[in-house]
């Protein structure tokens, strides 16, 4: 019997925080979507009209729904209440607004063969399930963070009733998903412990397009722009939020203030940025620069201008399950990672011999690690080379995208999706 031919399909993703390379943030879904296009499929995304990092408008004008084209990917921007950077309850209000508008915006995306939701936030995953249920199409649920566990462990979600409702919503979606996609092996273990069958879960980990980065480059134009010539640049690239523990990084910067050659570069935005900038002013730190959020397309130059990079999260047990995107970018750029996150990502960095682990929340150990790399730059550069070799072999986005496309085609073939 001949194998069943793959059907050409239209995949619809609902993802509030989707970003293209022209925007700041992770581009996992853009890169996976490009691989779907290459395989002959269509890929559309319903996203917020606001930047998740800055909270500012991502589109021109004030239309309720805005249609865009992003290198062959159709992007439908739906109105979102502008309250992302207030407090937790206002953030929930913003998430809820997108939950409703994204369902309405799905009509503008046209017929779809597979509807994909992604979490967090879990509310947009509920939108994806509802669209899939209305259209009677398979529902692929991607888990990028373990919500609500992260919010509970951070103490952000405390109300027992809200916690119970969140747990119910989590289980509701897991049970109704046609298939579950995770980006960390620890998430797969978590779901299995929840009673989800192994054959209902697929792992496509976070990774990187290594060709984006030139490990030999030194980013001289970027250094000159930000007055970083002749500095040992320690870069943090990512969100400046409650979970990221940038306060510990600033305390380390304070400890290293007498070493004038060491300079800290914070690339990103988020609700904690005003508080962090105030801390820098109050402590008189002259060795810290905030660049704000920069497009992903500029990250190769940012990392080329860096000598070492920091990945840091608060010391919360659930954070040991995560694969942060930034670490794979650091590694692909050939830069050593100073890792203040324990768990599965530590296993990656240590297997690669591509950086130094320090206990989360420990500014003394963090400062000591930075100082060690500064005084032994040959060792630092060796770690960077080892990191790039490892991530190229084990976490190349090309290989992961192929696995993603196969998963999509398997779901579509099994459901007998029609040619779109």
TAKA-V968745 format. One line per field, one symbol per residue. ss: DSSP state (h for helix, s for strand, l for the rest). phi: phi as a letter, one per 40 degrees, with the letter a starting at -180 (. if undefined). Layout:
ss=???
phi=???
This chain:
ss=lllllllllssssslllllllllllllhhhhhhhhhhhlllssssssslsllllllslllllllssssssllsssssslllllllllhhhhhhhhhhhhhhhhhhhhhhllllssssssllhhhhhhhhhhhhhhllsssssslllllhhhhhllllllhhhhhhhhhhhhhhhhhllssssllhhhhhhhhhllllhhhsssllllslhhhlllllllhhhhhhllllllssssssllllhhhlhhhhhhhhhhllllllsssssslllllhhhhhhhhhhhllllssssslllhhhhhhhhhlllsssssllllhhhhhlllhhhhhhhhlllssssslllhhhhhhhhhllssslllllhhhhhhhhhhhhhlhhhhhhhhhhhhhhhhhhlshhhhhhhhhhhhhhhhhhhlllll
phi=.cccccccbbbbbbadbdbcdcbchcbdccccccccccchcbbbbbbccbccccgccbbcgbccbbcbbbfgccbbcbdbccacbcbdccccccccccdccccccdcccgcbcbbbbabcccccccdccccccccfbdbcbcbcacccdcccccgcbbcdcccccccccdcdcdccccabbbbaccccccccccgcddccbbbbccaaccccbbcccbfcdcdcdbfbcfbccbbbbicbbcccfcdccccccccbdcccccbbbbbiaiccddcccccccccgccbbbccgcbddcccdcdccccbabbbabccbdcccccbcddcccdcccgbcbcbbachcccdcccccfbibcbcdgbcccccccccccccbcccdccccccccdccccbbccdcccccccccdcccccccgcccc
